[in-house]
Amino acid sequence: MFTTRPTLQGTFGMASSTHWLASSTAMAVLEDGGNAFDAAVAAGFVLHVVEPHLNGPGGDLPIILAPAGGRVAVLCGQGPAPAGASVEHYTSLGLEFVPGTGPLAAAVPGAVEAWLVLLRDHGTKTLAEVLKYAIGYAEGGHPAVERVGAAVAAVQELFETEWTTSAAVYLPGGAPPVPGALLRNPALAATWRRLLAESSGGSREAEIDAARRVWREGFVAEHLAAASARPTRDTSGERHAGTLTADDIAGFEATYEEPATFTWNGWTIAKPGLWSQGPVFLQQLALLPDALEYGSPEYVHTLVEGAKLAMADREAWYGDSTGTTLDALLDPAYSKARRALVGEHASHELRPGRPGGAEPRLSTQALAAASGALALPAGVGAGEPTVARDGATRGDTCHVDVVDRWGNMVSATPSGGWLQSNPVVPELGFPLGTRLQMSWLESGLPNSLVPGRRPRTTLSPSLALRDGEPVMAFGTPGGDQQDQWTLNFLVAVALRDPVRGGPDLQGAIDAPNWHTDSFPGSFYPRGMSPGSVVVESRIGQAVIDELTRRGHDVTVGEPWSEGRISAVARDPETGVLSAGANPRGMQGYAVGR
């Protein structure tokens, strides 16, 4: 079968990410004797520099890790809502939604804290050893990719008139960076250098803990809190100050959790819990019929309809404080009843279930979206964030997977803190994030805005096991599309013929993909397109015609427009490692040997 690139194979180490510089950085760390966790941390900090339109130090980070011979765990770097972030406060400002940009949308930044905890507990390198790559690219510059310039161009007027500290970084010479031009961020490099200077001395672990304290309680927290307090124009068209304080930042620590899991066809998939979108993947697996003809019209129809049902449950039941349990949502009897709802024709309804007999409750805005009163704006697409003139974004992110010769494996999805989310904090070189936009301004819902509660996130790294052994780490950017694109990827890996005795990762990544927006979106303005499905044109006219006949509202996209998946794998019996990366966007790469 034709693929854009070969599935890489080797025995030493493999890394795959959404940017070639991050993948190469991870490989450099492996070559220097580091393990998969050292490599992932170094790559993660590089992603903050080279994909600033997709993530930043002010953002969020869920990680799934599988130490060789140890237990699979989730490390949560999703910060909660600040103590002052209540429904009452936001509605008193005349808001119906949390703005899509600006300090009111900022949760407690969690990405850097999670990277540091991963390095301390599972890495072998010092903080200086893993940070040197990001410092080098921030200080000396890195060649800007096309989409950085495109993102900056979309908000150029905002930067020039309102967010002038962002213009100082991202409009060098008064214009967006052109592809290949060196883009520098000396303030960010200085932040990392100061962090190292103020945490030096003692053991490797002591230095990392000192850096965590400096980040949460020192100069970084001080400047972030000051930025939050500064009234800033956001997607409401007004200027608002945020609620994030130094105490909020000081109070957050990344935590380990048991993963959510489900076993299908011999594959056990591990995901973050109900505070994330991750269990949507598991519910979709639970809805699959016993027989699937991969790539057929019936196959695509079945997966699209299953995604709608799982996303409807996400809307009704997922959050940091939910009215149900994962066991209830994955109960075989519940899944059987939900599977029976997948009929011959496409559903245009939002149909949450009643796990354990509980009655679902949807937000007023979600009901409005389901009725068609909140349609997605024209031109909103998947993949890279769609950016409006006011700075509104529909979200996207980065991803990195690493496996090493010892069998350590990690999957991480850093996001938030985009250059278009908030003004750059000039003393630090990066902006605050906007994760609170995913919370509803209505009390009593699983995903209501509540002080101290994590906003439900779309971020969804994945780890697969067979017979209890970790065998594959994978994930993708894409907001609400993440667990649609990766489901098709996993099924492709499971049902298609392997290559050279290992999984055909590249073939499964390259395979035509699709997504539906037939549920309320997670990003401002939270619209919905009932019955929609967007397919790559490569999927074939027969599939397109049959989906249309079944009542899907089909949009035929560009041939390479759906999905940005990265993946690595390891065969526990032979130790052979594999990797593949997304060719869409000409940016993701896998490396290894």
N, C-alpha and C positions, 0 to 999 in steps of 0.2 A: 504494500500500500504506500502511495506517495505521502511523504511528509516533508515539511519545509527544512528540517534538519534531522540528523540522526538522534536517536535516544542514546545519550552518553552512557558508557559503562566503564567501570574500573574497580579498584580495590582499596584505594587510598582515601579518597574523600570526594564528596560532591556538594555543590552549592547551586541553588537556583533562586533568582529573584527578579524583580521588575526592572532592574537597571544593571547593566553590565558592570559598572564600577563597583556596585555593592557585591555582586557575585564574585568578581575578581578579588575584592578585599577579603571576603570570606575565605577564598582559596589561599590567599597569601598568608592568612593566619594559620590555616591548616598546615601549609608548607613550613611554617615557622615552629611547628610542634604543638600548636594549640588544638583544642578539641572543638566539637561542633558548636558548643555554647559560646566559647570565646569568639569563634568565627561569626556566629549570628549576631552577637553584640556589636562587634566591629562593623559588620555590614549594616546593622540598624542605625548606628550613628552616621554612617556615610549616607544612608537614604535620607536622613534629615537634611543633609546638605545638597544632594544632587537631585532630589525630587521634592523641592520645597512647596510645590503646588499640590502635593498629595499627602504630605505629612510633615511634622516638625516636632521639636522638643516639647512644645506646649500641648501635644496631643495625647493619644491613648494607645494602649497596647495589650492585647491578649496573646498569650504564648501557650502552646502545648509542647511539652518536653517529655522525652523518653530516655532517661539515662540508661546506659548499657547495664543490663541486669537489674534495673530498678523499676519502680512503678511509674506509669504514665501520670502526669499531673498537669493541671492548668495553673498558670501564673497570671493573676489578674492585675493588669496595669490600667484598668478603667477607673478613673477617679470619680467620686460622687458629686452630687450637687452641693454647692456651698451652703453654709448654715443659713444664709439670708435668702436663698433661692426658693421661694414658696409660690404657690399658685396665687395667693392673695396679693403678694407684692407685684407680680407681673400683671395680673388683671387690673390692679389699681393704676397701672400706667396706661390702661386702655388697650392692652394687647390681647389678641385671641390666640396667637401662637408665640412660642419662643422665637425670637428673630433668628434668621439663618446666618447672620454675621454679628459681629460686635461683642462686647464684654458680657452682656446679659446672657449670651449663649455659652459662656465658658464654664465647664466643669473643672474640678481640680485636675491639673495635668498629672498624668500617670505614667507616660511612656518611659521617661528617663529613670524613674524609680524602679520600674519593672526590669529594664535592661541591667541596672546596677545589681539588683537582687539576683538575677539570673547569673551574672558574672561572679558574684560573691559565692553563691552556693554551688554552682556547677562548673564554672570555668577554672582555668589554671593561670591565665595571664593577669598582669596588673592592669589597672585602669589606664595608665599612661600607654601601655602597649596596644590596647585596643582603640584608644581615642586618637592615636597619631594619624591614622588615615583620614578621619573626618576633619581633623585640624588642618592637615595638609591641603585638602580640597577646599576648605572654607577660606584658608589664608592665601594659598597660591592660585586658587581658581580651578574650576572644572568646566569642560565644554558644555554649554547649555544645550539640552535637547529641545526639539521643536516645540513641545507642548508647554514647556516653561514659558517661553516667549508668548505663546498664544494665550495662556492664562493671564499673564501680566497685561497683555494688550487689551483683554476684555475688561479689565478694571483700571486701565490707565487713567481715565478721567477722575475716578474715585481717589486714586493714589495722589494725583497732582493737586486736587482741590481739598481733600479731607485727610487722607492717610499719608501725610507727607513723609513720615518716618519710613514707610514701606517704599515710597518712591526713591528714597536715598539709597536703598539696597537694590531694588529690582527695576529701576529705570536708569541704568548707568548712561550718562551722556544725554539723559532726557528721553530715552526711547527703550522699549522692551528689548531684552537680550535677543540677538539673532542666533539662529542655530549654529553651534560650534564656537561661538564667542565665549571667552573665559568669563565666568560669573563668579565673583568673589563675595565673601561675607566676613570681613575681618572682625566685626563685632562678635559673631558667633564663635570664631576661633579664639578670640580673647576670653569669651565666657568659659570655654573648655579649659583654656590654660589657667585661668584663675581658679576654676574648680579643682584642678590638679594641685595647684600651689597651696591652696587652703586645706587640702586633705592629705598632704604628704606626711610620711613618717609612720612607723609601725609596720605590722605585717600586711600582706596583700589584702586580707579580709578587713583589717582595721582601716586601711586607707579607703576601701570602697564604702565602708559604713560611714567614715568621716565625710566622704563626698556626698553620700545620701543626706547627711545632716546639713551640710552646706547648701545643698539644693533645696531642701525643705524648710530650712530655718534661717539661712543666711542671705547673701546678696541677691540670689535668684528669686527667692520668695518675696523679698522686699520690692524688687522692681516689678514683678508680676502683679502683686497686689496694688501697687501704684497705678499700673496700666489699667487694671480692672476698674479702679475708682474714677478714671478719666472719661467723661462723657464722649461717646463716639457714635457717629452716624452708622446705623445698621439698616437691615432690610425693611424695617418699618418706615424708613424715611426720616426718622427722628434721631436725636442724639440721646443715648442712655448710658449711664454708668452701670457697671456690673456689680455682682455681689461677692465675688471671690476676695478673700482676705488672706493675710499671712497665716492666721490661725488655721484656716481651712487647709492650706498647703502643708503646714507643719503636721497636721493630724492624719495625713494619708500615708499608708504603707502598702506596698504590693503584697498580695496574699496568695498562698497556694490553696487550690481546691481540687476535689475529685472531679474528673471529667464526666460529662454526660455521655453515655454510650448506647449503641444499639448494634445488634449483629444481623447481617443480611448476607445470605449466600456464602457463608464462610468468612466474611469480612466483618470485623468489629471496628466501628468508627467512633473515635473519641472527639468530643467537641466541648467548648465552654458551655456553661449552664444557661438557665432561663433568663439571666440578665443580658444574654447575648442573643443573636439570631441563630446560633449554632444548632439548637434542637430542631429547627426547621428541616435541616438536612436529614436528621434521624427520623422525623415524622414522614418525610417523603419516602425514605427507604421502607418504612413500615407500611406505606400505602401501595407499594409496587406489587403487581400480580406475580404469580409464580412463573409465567412464561412471558418473555419479552423478545421480540425480533428487533435487534438493535438497528436504529436508523430508519425504521419503517414509519409511515404516517401514524399508525396506531401507537407506536412507541412514543413519538413526539407528543401526540395528543394526550396520552396517559401521563407523561411526566409534567406537561403543562397544567393539566387539571389537578394533579397531586400537589403541585406547587401552590396553586390557588387555595386549596384546602389547608395546607400547612401554614401559609401566610395569614389566612383568616384566623387560625388558632393563635398565631403570633400576636395578632392585633388584640385578641380578646384575653389572652392568658399570660403572655410573656412579660417579665419585668423583674425588678429586684425584690419585689414583694408581690407574689402572685397568689391567686385564689385556687390554684391547683398544683399538682406535682408532675414531674417528668414521668413517673411511673404511670400515672393516670393517662397522660397524653400518648404514651407508647403501649398502653394495655392492648393485648391482641384483640379483645372484643371491641374496644373502641376503634382500633384501626380497621377492623373488618367492616364496621358500620360506616365509617368514613369512606372506605374504599368503594362501597356500594353506591356512593354518590357520584362516582365517575361514570358518566353515561356516554352515549354515542355522540352527543353534541356538547359544544363548549358552554360552560357556565359563565354568565355575566353578573353573578351575584357574589356577595361577600357572605360566606357560610361558615361561621365558627361553630365548633361542636360543643358538646356538653360532657366533658370528661368527668367521670364519677358522678354524673347526674347534676353537676353544678350548672347554673345558668350564666351564660356569657354576658358581659357588659362591654359595650363599645362606646368610645367617646362620641360626643356630638359631632365633632369634625370628621371622624371616621365614617359615621353614618351619612354625613353630607357627601363625603367622597364617594361612598358606595352608591348613592342615589344619583351621582353625576353632577352634583352641585359644586364639587371641587375637582375639576379635571386637571390633568397634568398640562402645564404650559406647552405650547407648540415648540418643537425643537429640542425638548429635553431628551437626552439620550443616555445610553449606558456607557460604562467605561470612564474616560476622563471626566472630571467634574464639568458640568455645564455652568457657565458663569454669566450672570446677568450684569447689566451696567451698574446696578446698585451693590454688586459684590455677592449676590445670592449664589449659592452653590448647591448642587444636588449630590455632592459628595463622591469621593473616591479615596483611594489609599494605595498602599504598597504591600509587598509580601516578600518573605524570604524563608527558604527551607535549606537545612544543612544536615548531612549525615557524614560521620567520620568512620575511619577504619576500625575503631573500637566498638562501633554499633550505637553510639550516641546519636539521637535524632531530635530535631526541633523544627517547629513550624510557628511562624510569628507574622502578625498582621498589624504593623504600625500604621497609624492614621491620625487625622485631626491636626490642628495647629497649622493648617494650610496658609500659604502666603495671602490668600484671598479671604481668610476667616476673620482676621483682626489686624489692626495696625502692628507693624513690627515694633517691639519694645527696643528702643535704640541702644540702651545699655547692654542688651543681651543678644540682639541679632535675630530674634524670632518672635512670632506672635502667640497669643493665647488661642485656644481651640474653640469649638462651637458645638460640642457633643450634646449640650442640653436641648438643642433644637429637636431632639428625638423624643422629648418628654411632652406629654399633653398638659395643657393648662386647664385641667378639670380634675377635681378631687375624686378619690375612691377607685381609681383604675390601677391595674398592675404597673403601668408606665406613666403614672402621674408625676409631675414635678414635686418632689418632696426633699427637703434638706437632708443631706447625709445619704440619700439613696442614689445608687448608680443609675444613670439613664440607660435604657435598653439600647444596645449597640448593634450595628450590622456586622461588626468585625467578627470573622469566623474562621480561624485557622483549623486545620484538620490533621488527624493522625489515624492511620489505619493499622490494624493488627490482624494477624492470622494465627490461630492456635495460641493466642496469648502473646505472640512475639510482634513487636513493632516492625512493620515492613514498608510503610510509605508515609511521607509527610507532604501535604499539599495545601494550596489555597490560592486565592485570587483577590485583587481589588474588585470594586464594582458595587458597593452599597447593597441595595436590596437584591441585586442579581447574584451575589456571591454564592449562595447555596443553591441557586438554580444551575449556574454554569458548572460548579464542581460536582453536582450530582451526575450530570451527563458525563463528566470526565470519569468519575469512579465507575459508572456502569460500563463505559467504554473499555476501561482497563480490565474490568471483570469479565466482559463478554467477548472481547476481541482477542485474536491470536497474539501471543507474546512475540517478542523479537529476541533472537540470540539467547533464548532461555530465560529472559527476564520480561518484566512488564513493558508494554509499548507505551511509555509515558508520552513521548513526543506525538505519536499517532493519536492518542486520546486527547491531547491538548489541541492539536491541529483540527480535529474533527469539527464539522459544522455545529454551531451552538445557537441558542435562542434565549429569550427571557419573556416573561409576562409582567405587566404592571397592573394586573387586575386585583389590586389590594391597595390600601392607603400607604403612600410612600413614607419612608422614615425621615426624609429631609424636607425642610421648608421648600414649597408651600403645602406639602402633605397631600398632593392630589392622587387621583386614581384613574385608570383607563379600563373600565369594565370589559372583559372579554378579549383584551389585547394580547397579541403575541408578536414579538419582533424576531425575525429569523434572518440568518445569513443567507444570501442568495445562493451560496454553494449547496444549500440543503437540498435543492432540486425542485423542479416544477411539479413533479408528482406529489411531493409532500405538501408544497404550498397549496396546490389545488384541493387536496383532500382536507387540509386544515380549514380552508375557506368553506368548503362544502359542509363541514361540521359546525360552522357558525363562529369560528374564531375571527376576530378582527385582525387580519394579518398585515403587518408591515414588513416589506422585504428590504433588509438593510444591505450595506456593503458586504462583499464576500468575506472580508476579514474584519468584523466589527464586534463580535460577541465573545467576551471572555479574555482574561489575561492571567491564565493559570501558570503557576510554578509547581514543580514537584521533584522530590527525590525519593529513592527507594533502596531497600537492602534486602537481599535474600539471606535469611538466617542460616540456611544450610551451607551455602557456598561462600558467603561473605561478599558476593558481587554487588556492587553499588550501581545505581542508575540515576539519571537525571534528565529532565526536559524542561523547556521554558517556552513561554508564549511568544510567537512571532508577530502578533498583532501590535501595531504601534511601533515596531522596529526598535524595541527598547529592552525587553526582557531577555536574559541569557542564562544558560546553565554552563558551568565549568566543572571540571573534575578530571581525575585520573585514577 
